[in-house]
Amino acid sequence: RFAEVTHREWIAAPMQTVRAQFADLDHHIGCNVHPKLHFEVLERRARGARFTQEVRLLGIRQRDVFERSIEPD
């Protein structure tokens, strides 16, 4: 079973700040920024990525697939 959720968020900040905080998957994975989460990059694009995030919540494995896009503006 699964649920599909679409969420769009506008972040009013310079592009480099947004990339550093939200889009640097290699940093998050390599430095284990979120130790309880496991990430896997499925696809890379020039302005985004598709990746999975896995976590155990109350003993139940939860796997989410994210498609992240960073628009020019």
Helices and strands as residue ranges (DSSP letters): H 15-18, I 19-23, H 25-30, E 38-45, E 48-57, E 60-69
